[in-house]
Amino acid sequence: MEQKLNKLYLECVNELNKIGIDILNEKQYGKIIITISKRNNKRYGCCKQEKPDSNYKTISRIGRRKFVKYEKFNRHNIEISKWVLELEDNIIKNTIMHELIHCIPYCNNHGTEFKKYAYIVNSNYGYDISRVGNKKKDFEKSNIEYNEIEKYNYKIICKGCKQEFYRQRLNKNFTRKFRCAKCGGRFEIVKLI
């Protein structure tokens, strides 16, 4: 698995080099370390940033509170979840590329700079880099059975658009407090266990 990850990582680095982003230039982007996540995460991957560059420091005030924000870091630890490495190579590369974009200065969140670089990579190489992934679709593309029900206690169904999602825990006032983000409909809760 580690060899597969390193091979795909180098392919992503080469693709970024071809469009003028030398991501391995430590002076410009910082040192990047890529590993397989030790925990069993629901997320695809993450980019943990360390050693902020003081030249890219901004301080803002809201009332009496002071906020310090860094836009460039000198060390990036990218972790890719184990379950992602079971999927097709193009989905793994999509995840790696997403995390590599976070290593670019001003891209440590999913703001306008991140979207700009994601658009450049998507248009040049046909990736589908977005803020979040769709596990169910990615498992279907990889011809792997996806069984979400085993991990969760509740199934929530929108009465309007029939969208389904799952939760382990629920707020006791969930149906009163929340509405569907797509259609604004009310929710129906089905207890699975």
N, C-alpha and C positions, 0 to 999 in steps of 0.2 A: 504494500500500500504506500509506503514511504517513497519508494522508487517511482511509482505512478504519479504521485503528487509532485515530486521534484521535476519529472519529465514534463508534465503539463504546465507547471510553473514557468519553466524555461521557455516553453512555446509561447506563453502569454507575454513574457518579457521580450522575446524576439518580435512579436507582433507590435508591441508598444514602441520598440526601437524603430520599426519601419515607418511609423507615423510621426517620428521625431520626439518621442518621450523616452529618454535614457533613464529608466527607472532604477537601474543599478548604480547610478551616479550618486554616491553617498553624500557629497557636498551639497547637492541640489535637493535630493529627496530623502536622505537619511538611510540608515541601515535597515534592511528588511530581512526578517527571519520568518520562514513559513513552516508550520508544523500541523500535525493532526491533533485535534482537540482531545484532551484526556477525559473530558466529561461527555456524557450522552446528552447532547443539546438538541433542542427543537430547531434552532437556527442553522442556517447554512454555514456561516462562518462569521468571523469578527476580526477587526483590526484594532489591537490594543496599542495605543501610542504612548511612548515614554520620551523622556529627555526633551522638553519643549525648547525651542529656539527663541531666546529672548529678543532677537531682532524682529520677530513676527508677533509681538505682544501688543494687545490692545486692551485698554482699560475703559470701562464705561460705568457710569453711575446712574442708578435709579433711586431717587430719594437719597437716603443716607447709606444705602448699600453700594458697595463697589464690586464690580465683576471684572475678573481678569480672564482674557481669552487668548489662546495661542493658536496660530494658523499653520504653523510648521513644527514638525517634531523630528528629532534626530534618530529615533529608533521606532520601528514598527514590528510588532509581533502579530503575524497573521495566523489564525487558527481556522482550519477547515474541519467540519464535523465528520466523524467516521461514516455515517450513513450516506453522506454526499458522495463519498468515494466509491459507492456501489452503483451509482448512476452512470449514465453515458458520459463519455469524455467531454462532449461539448457543454453539458450542464456543469460539470466540474470546472471547466475553463471559464465559464460564465461567472461562477462564484469567485474563482481566483482573481479574475479581471476586476470584478466589483470591489474586492478588497484592495487590490493594487491601486485603484483610483483613489481610495481613501488615503494613500501614502503621498499623494500630490498635495503641495501646499494649498490651503484654502478649501480643501475637499474633505475635511475630517467629519463633515456631516453630509446630509443629503440635500444641500442647498443648491443654488444656481451654478456654482463652479463644478460641483459633482455632476449635475445634470448635463453641463456643457461637455465634459470629458466623456461621460457615458454616451452621449449622442455621437461624438466623434468616433468612439470605438464601435458602437452599434452600426453606424453607417459604413465604416470601412471594412468590418469583418463579419457583419451579420449576427452579432451577439444580441441578446435580449436583456441587457443590464437595466435593472430597475431597483427601486427601493426595497421591495420585498419579492420573494419568489412564491411560486405556487407548487407546494409539495405534491399534491394529487396529480397535477398535469405532468410534473417531472418524473414521477414514478411510472405513469402510463407511457410516457415517451421511452423510458428505459425497459419497458416490458416487465416490471416488477410489481407484484401485488401490493397494493396500499391498503392497509387496514387500520384506520384511525380510531375506530370504535373501541378497541381493546384498552387504550390508554386513558380514556375519559369516562367520567361518571354521568355527564349530562350532554344531551343533544339539543341544540336550539334551532328552531325552524322559524323563519319569517312567514307570517300568515299572508303577506302581500306577494312577495316575489319567490317564495319557497326556497330561498337560500338556506343552506344548512352549515352549521359550525358546531364545534365541540368544546367543552370546558371540563376541567377537573373539579373546580369549585365555583360556586355562584353566590352572588350577593342576594340576600333574602328578598330585596325589593327590585330584582333585576328587570322583571317585566314592567314595572311601573316607571323605573328610571331611564331605561334605554329603549331606543327605536332602531330599526334597520337603517344603515347608512346609505343603502342603495335606493330604497323606495319609501322609507319613513314608516313602514308597517310595524305592527306589534309582533312580539315574539311568543312562541309556544315552546314550553320546556318539556322534554321527555327524559325521564330518569332512566339511565341504561343499566344501573346495578341495583 
